[in-house]
């Protein structure tokens, strides 16, 4: 998500999640949960883990016991790894929580609808915060990671969100997601669960790719994230990778910068004439509002995709690196090429 969008919402501070976890994949299920019965030895738990995360090197002396998650994708990674007992708070939902997490979700404290105040955050006495958005560490929110370390609060930030572009990966793929899961697995000393979850995700993705097969004529996609003029996606970031894996082509793939979300103008969208418009659905930017805008403005009738109602709705939580990404590929591929999934 763009920093701009989160800074817009940062002053208008709902999430909590926990999960009932079960072994293995459920056929047709969109999420992955792993068995939570494996235990690490006391020696393993007491062995410090040191990770370089963005520009910080942090030593996690023991598995965090009072973790707080910011953003839905971070929360769901924790839950998929069976770490709900380590969580004392969570915040910021983009979409409704998945049904299989609903029961546990209702039992964990929601610190705020968006970002909590620093006082509320510190009030739960956290020892760790995990977020997939750098804006969580703004002074208007939790404060800097360096400041939190001084308070005895370690953190983990999704590497694609590092403040300085040179610290971000050169390209964003599913490998970044897998590395995120590995890192959290190491921090909490549940590496075996992390490997199991990654294997499940890889198997799901392989199944989708086999059904999709080779796509010779790719459908051209305008990814309408939010706002007006619109935020869309560059050739860098998980959304662009999801488009590629689903057999589509991003009409703005020529925008090459280490920012997943970029602002464009409607004239360029019309000139590029996408075959399909993907409407991203989020609590802060409903797909229905974007569809209404496109259908009600006469200027956008020049878009054949608007004339022909070629819309695909995809929840925002499927687009940030997290356990929903593989299901996001499946959803998009099925909508683009339904005949291949019969």
Helices and strands as residue ranges (DSSP letters): H 3-9, H 42-46, E 49-53, E 56-60, E 67-70, H 72-80, G 84-86, E 87-91, G 99-101, H 102-105, E 110-112, H 118-123, E 128-131, G 134-137, H 145-150, E 154-157, G 159-161, G 165-167, H 174-187, H 191-212, E 219-224, E 231-233, H 238-245, E 248-250, E 261-263, H 266-272, E 276-281, H 287-296, G 298-302, H 304-307, E 311-315, G 316-318, H 325-336, G 338-341
